[in-house]
Amino acid sequence: MQWNSIGEFFAMGGYGFYVWGSFGVTALALLIEPLLLRKRQNDVVTSLRRERSADERQK
């Protein structure tokens, strides 16, 4: 495909909304996933520390 202007490039032959929307959603998912993984890891570590502390108090 050949574009004669930047406007044609972003329009992508009428499919620009879908093309750029797909890129945007993918980029957003790639940015958010590591943040969610870190939060889940911290939640698990916190939960394990609470369990360990509760076990130590029972002894």
MITIKOL-779937 format. One record per residue (C-alpha): chain; residue in one letter; x, y, z. Coordinates in steps of 0.02 Angstrom, whole numbers, plus 50000, padded with zeros to 5 digits. Example, Ala and Ser with C-alpha at 12.3 -4.5 7.8 and 13.67 -1.06 7.14 Angstrom:
<site><kette>A</kette><rest>A</rest><east>50615</east><north>49775</north><up>50390</up></site>
<site><kette>A</kette><rest>S</rest><east>50684</east><north>49947</north><up>50357</up></site>
END
This chain:
<site><kette>A</kette><rest>M</rest><east>50000</east><north>50000</north><up>50000</up></site>
<site><kette>A</kette><rest>Q</rest><east>50064</east><north>50172</north><up>49959</up></site>
<site><kette>A</kette><rest>W</rest><east>50011</east><north>50333</north><up>50044</up></site>
<site><kette>A</kette><rest>N</rest><east>50030</east><north>50506</north><up>49971</up></site>
<site><kette>A</kette><rest>S</rest><east>50006</east><north>50600</north><up>50135</up></site>
<site><kette>A</kette><rest>I</rest><east>50010</east><north>50574</north><up>50322</up></site>
<site><kette>A</kette><rest>G</rest><east>49820</east><north>50590</north><up>50324</up></site>
<site><kette>A</kette><rest>E</rest><east>49804</east><north>50442</north><up>50205</up></site>
<site><kette>A</kette><rest>F</rest><east>49924</east><north>50344</north><up>50313</up></site>
<site><kette>A</kette><rest>F</rest><east>49821</east><north>50371</north><up>50470</up></site>
<site><kette>A</kette><rest>A</rest><east>49657</east><north>50339</north><up>50376</up></site>
<site><kette>A</kette><rest>M</rest><east>49726</east><north>50170</north><up>50316</up></site>
<site><kette>A</kette><rest>G</rest><east>49608</east><north>50164</north><up>50169</up></site>
<site><kette>A</kette><rest>G</rest><east>49456</east><north>50189</north><up>50279</up></site>
<site><kette>A</kette><rest>Y</rest><east>49508</east><north>50061</north><up>50409</up></site>
<site><kette>A</kette><rest>G</rest><east>49613</east><north>50178</north><up>50516</up></site>
<site><kette>A</kette><rest>F</rest><east>49494</east><north>50176</north><up>50664</up></site>
<site><kette>A</kette><rest>Y</rest><east>49504</east><north>49986</north><up>50676</up></site>
<site><kette>A</kette><rest>V</rest><east>49691</east><north>49976</north><up>50642</up></site>
<site><kette>A</kette><rest>W</rest><east>49742</east><north>50112</north><up>50764</up></site>
<site><kette>A</kette><rest>G</rest><east>49611</east><north>50058</north><up>50890</up></site>
<site><kette>A</kette><rest>S</rest><east>49684</east><north>49883</north><up>50888</up></site>
<site><kette>A</kette><rest>F</rest><east>49859</east><north>49950</north><up>50912</up></site>
<site><kette>A</kette><rest>G</rest><east>49798</east><north>50059</north><up>51056</up></site>
<site><kette>A</kette><rest>V</rest><east>49707</east><north>49918</north><up>51146</up></site>
<site><kette>A</kette><rest>T</rest><east>49858</east><north>49804</north><up>51126</up></site>
<site><kette>A</kette><rest>A</rest><east>49978</east><north>49936</north><up>51191</up></site>
<site><kette>A</kette><rest>L</rest><east>49864</east><north>49970</north><up>51339</up></site>
<site><kette>A</kette><rest>A</rest><east>49855</east><north>49784</north><up>51380</up></site>
<site><kette>A</kette><rest>L</rest><east>50044</east><north>49769</north><up>51371</up></site>
<site><kette>A</kette><rest>L</rest><east>50064</east><north>49915</north><up>51490</up></site>
<site><kette>A</kette><rest>I</rest><east>49931</east><north>49861</north><up>51615</up></site>
<site><kette>A</kette><rest>E</rest><east>49975</east><north>49675</north><up>51627</up></site>
<site><kette>A</kette><rest>P</rest><east>50142</east><north>49696</north><up>51720</up></site>
<site><kette>A</kette><rest>L</rest><east>50058</east><north>49815</north><up>51843</up></site>
<site><kette>A</kette><rest>L</rest><east>49920</east><north>49690</north><up>51879</up></site>
<site><kette>A</kette><rest>L</rest><east>50047</east><north>49549</north><up>51898</up></site>
<site><kette>A</kette><rest>R</rest><east>50146</east><north>49651</north><up>52025</up></site>
<site><kette>A</kette><rest>K</rest><east>49987</east><north>49690</north><up>52123</up></site>
<site><kette>A</kette><rest>R</rest><east>49937</east><north>49507</north><up>52127</up></site>
<site><kette>A</kette><rest>Q</rest><east>50111</east><north>49457</north><up>52183</up></site>
<site><kette>A</kette><rest>N</rest><east>50108</east><north>49585</north><up>52323</up></site>
<site><kette>A</kette><rest>D</rest><east>49935</east><north>49524</north><up>52377</up></site>
<site><kette>A</kette><rest>V</rest><east>49995</east><north>49344</north><up>52385</up></site>
<site><kette>A</kette><rest>V</rest><east>50151</east><north>49391</north><up>52484</up></site>
<site><kette>A</kette><rest>T</rest><east>50047</east><north>49493</north><up>52606</up></site>
<site><kette>A</kette><rest>S</rest><east>49925</east><north>49349</north><up>52626</up></site>
<site><kette>A</kette><rest>L</rest><east>50066</east><north>49225</north><up>52659</up></site>
<site><kette>A</kette><rest>R</rest><east>50144</east><north>49341</north><up>52787</up></site>
<site><kette>A</kette><rest>R</rest><east>49977</east><north>49356</north><up>52878</up></site>
<site><kette>A</kette><rest>E</rest><east>49956</east><north>49167</north><up>52880</up></site>
<site><kette>A</kette><rest>R</rest><east>50132</east><north>49143</north><up>52945</up></site>
<site><kette>A</kette><rest>S</rest><east>50106</east><north>49273</north><up>53080</up></site>
<site><kette>A</kette><rest>A</rest><east>49942</east><north>49193</north><up>53132</up></site>
<site><kette>A</kette><rest>D</rest><east>50025</east><north>49021</north><up>53140</up></site>
<site><kette>A</kette><rest>E</rest><east>50165</east><north>49089</north><up>53248</up></site>
<site><kette>A</kette><rest>R</rest><east>50041</east><north>49167</north><up>53369</up></site>
<site><kette>A</kette><rest>Q</rest><east>49949</east><north>49002</north><up>53390</up></site>
<site><kette>A</kette><rest>K</rest><east>50106</east><north>48912</north><up>53450</up></site>
END
